[in-house]
Amino acid sequence: MLRKICFGLVLVLVVTASLWVFSRFAFDPTVTGFNPRLYRQYKLIKQGMSRQEVVRRMGQPSNEAVEFRLSQYEAFEKEYERAKQSSSEYYLFWYSGIDITYTVGFDSNDRVTIKACGGT
């Protein structure tokens, strides 16, 4: 009986320690590169905001291009279609995490027309 109790306690300890280590690894920005502040700021971006305001919130973009991009096309076809339908003339990109791209499109007046986030 004592042996079963000891085995159960050791098992609980091992599982608890494993979950703690996994959670520290999986959610540690220094390991995954995920930036929770950038995600929170991205969620606050609204259509019609100025480029200046977006950059003030998000920080300097990692890249700029005239075509819409996310980290992958598959599973984000609707975002690519929305971008085609938008009046965006250029896009700013911020990268976060292992493979997350935040994309914000702007019209000729430097106003937000579309935003999208995607990754693998």
Secondary structure, 3 states (H helix, E strand, C coil): CHHHHHHHHHHHHHHHHHHHHHHHHHHCHHHHCCCHHHHHHHHCCCCCCEHHHHHHHHCCCCEEECCCCCCCCCCCHHHHHHHHHCCCCEEEEEEECCCEEEEEEECCCCEEEEEEEEEC
